[in-house]
């Protein structure tokens, strides 16, 4: 095995220990023998995300991987990509603003949610949880199939993680309680079926109640996850700008971008550039 590239994060293609490479090879042999290996989806980058999520334990990774494949079949994820149309997107954005918006300085897609203005009651008047779940899954599939490859082409290296910004401006305890159940369920989809895709998370405009809760939750999380999450109050701009160019941030959260028609609907990024895009995102 060649010497690892130390410019690549550990546990990735190009920077594996001998033990990690052995685990990757063993796991690939296992899923091939079981007939669940899908070459079009299961490249080494994909498999390593599951292995890292379970600390390269073959039994634990196998359970997670099989559970994911069963979930994909049950939800018919592959056909969902080609057939699902979310006609209520504009109405949903009005009460649950979330969108991708360009890239950070590491080349990762930036995903933004304005949690403080989520109106769950109105949301479930214009859609239902089943359709929201399908749209959430479709967004992840587009991220993997379209956005990440475009970012990788632009960066000249493999990009597989996002930079997430959660804006809590205006959030109230009641509002948070109403939205918590839905947010928890969608977060479980990411954790269980799209692991190791969060590179960094900024929680901005965090009220005192949130920072207090974070202080209690933080010791329960593993060190790797904790290092990815940054909790900030209202004076967050200088921290964001260390990792994100101002031109790539919407003006509403301290950047200079003012997309024609609004940053939420424009969703600018290399995935919209014909030089880098795989398909229309």
C-alpha positions as CSV (number, residue, x, y, z in Angstrom):
1,X,0.0,0.0,0.0
2,X,1.3,3.5,-0.9
3,X,2.1,6.0,1.8
4,X,-1.0,8.0,2.9
5,X,-1.6,11.5,1.7
6,X,-1.7,13.6,4.8
7,X,-3.5,16.4,3.0
8,X,-6.5,14.1,3.0
9,X,-8.5,13.5,6.2
10,X,-7.9,10.2,7.9
11,X,-10.1,7.3,7.0
12,X,-10.6,8.5,3.5
13,X,-9.4,7.1,0.1
14,X,-5.8,8.0,0.0
15,X,-5.3,8.2,3.7
16,X,-6.1,4.8,5.2
17,X,-4.1,2.8,7.7
18,X,-3.3,-0.8,6.9
19,X,-6.0,-1.8,9.3
20,X,-8.6,0.5,7.7
21,X,-7.7,-0.7,4.2
22,X,-8.1,-4.3,5.4
23,X,-11.5,-3.5,6.9
24,X,-12.6,-1.8,3.6
25,X,-11.5,-4.8,1.5
26,X,-13.1,-7.3,4.0
27,X,-16.4,-5.3,4.0
28,X,-16.5,-5.1,0.2
29,X,-16.0,-8.9,-0.1
30,X,-18.8,-9.4,2.5
31,X,-21.4,-7.3,0.7
32,X,-20.4,-8.8,-2.7
33,X,-20.8,-12.3,-1.3
34,X,-24.3,-11.3,0.1
35,X,-25.3,-9.9,-3.3
36,X,-26.1,-6.4,-1.9
37,X,-23.1,-4.6,-3.6
38,X,-24.3,-2.0,-6.1
39,X,-21.3,-0.8,-8.1
40,X,-23.0,2.3,-9.3
41,X,-23.5,3.6,-5.7
42,X,-21.1,1.6,-3.6
43,X,-17.7,3.1,-4.4
44,X,-14.9,3.2,-1.8
45,X,-15.9,6.8,-0.8
46,X,-19.4,5.7,0.0
47,X,-18.5,2.5,1.9
48,X,-15.9,4.4,3.9
49,X,-18.5,6.8,5.2
50,X,-20.3,3.9,6.8
51,X,-17.1,2.4,8.1
52,X,-16.1,5.7,9.7
53,X,-19.5,6.1,11.2
54,X,-19.1,2.7,13.0
55,X,-15.4,3.2,13.8
56,X,-14.4,0.5,11.2
57,X,-16.2,-2.3,13.1
58,X,-17.3,-4.8,10.4
59,X,-20.3,-6.2,12.4
60,X,-21.6,-2.7,13.3
61,X,-21.0,-1.3,9.8
62,X,-22.7,-4.3,8.3
63,X,-25.9,-3.8,10.3
64,X,-25.9,-0.1,9.5
65,X,-25.3,-0.8,5.8
66,X,-28.0,-3.5,5.5
67,X,-30.5,-1.3,7.4
68,X,-29.8,1.5,4.9
69,X,-30.3,-0.8,1.9
70,X,-33.5,-2.2,3.3
71,X,-34.8,1.4,4.0
72,X,-33.9,2.4,0.4
73,X,-35.9,-0.5,-1.0
74,X,-38.9,0.2,1.3
75,X,-39.0,3.9,0.3
76,X,-38.0,3.1,-3.3
77,X,-35.4,5.7,-3.2
78,X,-33.9,5.0,-6.7
79,X,-37.3,5.5,-8.4
80,X,-38.1,8.4,-6.1
81,X,-35.3,10.4,-7.8
82,X,-36.9,10.0,-11.2
83,X,-40.6,10.2,-10.3
84,X,-41.2,12.4,-7.2
85,X,-42.3,15.9,-7.9
86,X,-42.6,18.3,-4.9
87,X,-45.1,20.8,-6.4
88,X,-45.6,22.6,-3.0
89,X,-41.9,23.6,-2.8
90,X,-42.5,27.3,-2.9
91,X,-45.3,27.2,-0.3
92,X,-43.0,25.0,1.9
93,X,-40.1,27.4,1.6
94,X,-42.3,30.2,2.9
95,X,-42.8,28.5,6.2
96,X,-39.6,26.4,6.3
97,X,-36.8,28.2,4.6
98,X,-33.9,25.8,3.7
99,X,-31.6,25.8,0.8
100,X,-28.1,25.2,-0.6
101,X,-26.1,28.3,-1.3
102,X,-22.7,28.1,-3.0
103,X,-19.5,26.7,-1.3
104,X,-17.2,27.4,1.7
105,X,-13.5,27.9,1.4
106,X,-12.9,24.1,1.7
107,X,-15.1,23.6,-1.4
108,X,-18.1,22.1,0.4
109,X,-21.7,22.9,-0.4
110,X,-23.3,25.3,2.1
111,X,-26.7,24.3,3.4
112,X,-28.7,26.9,5.3
113,X,-31.9,26.5,7.4
114,X,-33.6,29.4,9.1
115,X,-35.0,27.4,12.0
116,X,-36.2,30.5,13.9
117,X,-39.0,31.1,11.3
118,X,-40.2,27.5,10.9
119,X,-44.0,27.5,11.1
120,X,-44.9,23.8,11.6
121,X,-48.7,24.3,11.7
122,X,-48.7,26.1,8.3
123,X,-46.1,23.6,6.9
124,X,-48.4,20.7,7.5
125,X,-51.3,22.5,5.9
126,X,-49.5,22.8,2.6
127,X,-47.9,19.4,2.7
128,X,-47.7,16.3,4.9
129,X,-44.9,14.5,6.7
130,X,-44.6,11.7,4.2
131,X,-44.1,14.1,1.3
132,X,-41.7,16.2,3.4
133,X,-39.7,13.0,4.2
134,X,-39.5,12.1,0.5
135,X,-38.4,15.6,-0.4
136,X,-35.7,15.5,2.3
137,X,-34.4,12.2,0.9
138,X,-34.5,13.6,-2.6
139,X,-32.4,16.5,-1.5
140,X,-29.8,14.2,-0.1
141,X,-29.8,12.1,-3.3
142,X,-29.3,15.3,-5.4
143,X,-26.5,16.3,-3.0
144,X,-24.7,13.0,-3.7
145,X,-25.5,12.7,-7.4
146,X,-25.3,16.4,-8.5
147,X,-24.0,18.9,-6.0
148,X,-21.0,16.9,-4.5
149,X,-19.7,15.8,-8.0
150,X,-19.8,19.4,-9.2
151,X,-18.0,20.7,-6.1
152,X,-15.4,17.9,-6.6
153,X,-14.8,18.9,-10.2
154,X,-14.3,22.5,-9.2
155,X,-12.0,21.7,-6.3
156,X,-10.0,19.1,-8.2
157,X,-10.5,16.6,-5.3
158,X,-13.2,14.5,-3.8
159,X,-15.8,16.5,-1.8
160,X,-18.3,14.5,0.3
161,X,-19.3,16.7,3.2
162,X,-21.3,19.9,3.7
163,X,-21.0,23.1,5.7
164,X,-24.3,23.6,7.5
165,X,-25.6,26.9,8.9
166,X,-28.6,26.7,11.3
167,X,-30.0,30.2,11.9
168,X,-32.0,30.3,15.2
169,X,-32.9,34.0,15.0
170,X,-36.4,34.5,16.4
171,X,-36.8,31.0,17.7
172,X,-39.0,30.6,20.8
173,X,-39.3,27.7,23.2
174,X,-42.8,26.9,22.0
175,X,-41.7,27.1,18.4
176,X,-38.7,24.9,19.0
177,X,-40.9,22.4,20.8
178,X,-43.4,22.2,17.9
179,X,-40.6,21.7,15.4
180,X,-38.4,19.4,17.5
181,X,-40.2,16.1,16.6
182,X,-40.0,16.7,12.9
183,X,-36.4,17.9,13.0
184,X,-35.4,14.9,15.1
185,X,-37.0,12.5,12.5
186,X,-35.3,14.2,9.6
187,X,-32.0,14.2,11.5
188,X,-32.3,10.5,12.0
189,X,-32.4,10.0,8.3
190,X,-29.1,11.8,7.9
191,X,-27.5,10.0,10.8
192,X,-28.7,6.5,9.8
193,X,-28.7,6.5,6.0
194,X,-26.4,9.4,4.9
195,X,-23.6,9.2,7.5
196,X,-20.5,11.3,7.7
197,X,-21.7,14.0,5.4
198,X,-21.5,16.9,7.9
199,X,-18.1,18.6,7.7
200,X,-19.0,21.6,9.8
201,X,-22.1,23.0,11.4
202,X,-22.6,26.6,12.6
203,X,-25.5,27.3,14.8
204,X,-25.9,31.1,14.7
205,X,-28.1,33.5,16.6
206,X,-28.3,30.9,19.4
207,X,-30.4,32.1,22.3
208,X,-29.2,31.6,25.9
209,X,-31.6,28.7,26.4
210,X,-29.9,26.8,23.5
211,X,-26.4,27.4,24.8
212,X,-27.5,26.1,28.1
213,X,-28.9,22.9,26.6
214,X,-25.8,22.5,24.4
215,X,-23.7,22.6,27.6
216,X,-25.6,19.5,28.8
217,X,-25.7,17.7,25.5
218,X,-22.0,18.3,24.5
219,X,-20.5,15.7,27.0
220,X,-22.7,13.0,25.5
221,X,-21.4,13.4,22.0
222,X,-18.2,11.9,20.6
223,X,-15.2,14.2,20.3
224,X,-15.2,14.2,16.5
225,X,-18.8,15.4,16.3
226,X,-18.3,18.1,18.9
227,X,-15.4,19.5,16.9
228,X,-17.6,20.0,13.9
229,X,-20.3,22.1,15.7
230,X,-19.8,25.7,16.5
231,X,-22.4,27.6,18.6
232,X,-22.5,31.3,18.1
233,X,-24.7,34.1,19.3
234,X,-25.6,37.2,17.3
235,X,-22.0,38.3,16.7
236,X,-21.3,35.4,14.4
237,X,-20.3,37.1,11.1
238,X,-16.5,37.2,11.7
239,X,-16.4,33.5,12.5
240,X,-18.4,32.5,9.4
241,X,-16.2,34.7,7.2
242,X,-13.1,32.8,8.3
243,X,-14.5,29.7,6.5
244,X,-16.8,31.3,3.9
245,X,-16.3,34.1,1.4
246,X,-18.7,37.0,1.9
247,X,-19.8,36.7,-1.7
248,X,-20.9,33.1,-1.0
249,X,-23.1,34.0,2.0
250,X,-26.6,35.5,1.7
251,X,-26.7,39.1,2.9
252,X,-29.4,38.2,5.5
253,X,-26.7,36.3,7.5
254,X,-23.8,38.6,7.0
255,X,-22.6,38.0,3.5
256,X,-22.9,40.1,0.4
257,X,-24.9,37.9,-1.9
258,X,-28.3,39.1,-3.1
259,X,-29.4,36.6,-5.7
260,X,-31.9,37.8,-8.2
261,X,-35.2,36.4,-7.1
262,X,-33.8,35.6,-3.6
263,X,-31.0,33.3,-2.4
264,X,-33.5,30.6,-1.3
265,X,-34.8,30.0,-4.8
266,X,-31.5,30.8,-6.7
267,X,-29.4,28.2,-4.9
268,X,-26.2,29.3,-6.7
269,X,-23.2,27.0,-6.8
270,X,-21.0,24.9,-9.1
271,X,-24.0,22.5,-9.6
272,X,-25.6,25.2,-11.7
273,X,-22.4,25.8,-13.7
274,X,-22.4,23.8,-17.0
275,X,-18.6,23.4,-16.6
276,X,-19.1,21.3,-13.5
277,X,-22.6,20.0,-13.3
278,X,-23.6,16.4,-13.8
279,X,-27.3,17.0,-14.3
280,X,-29.7,19.8,-13.5
281,X,-29.9,20.1,-9.7
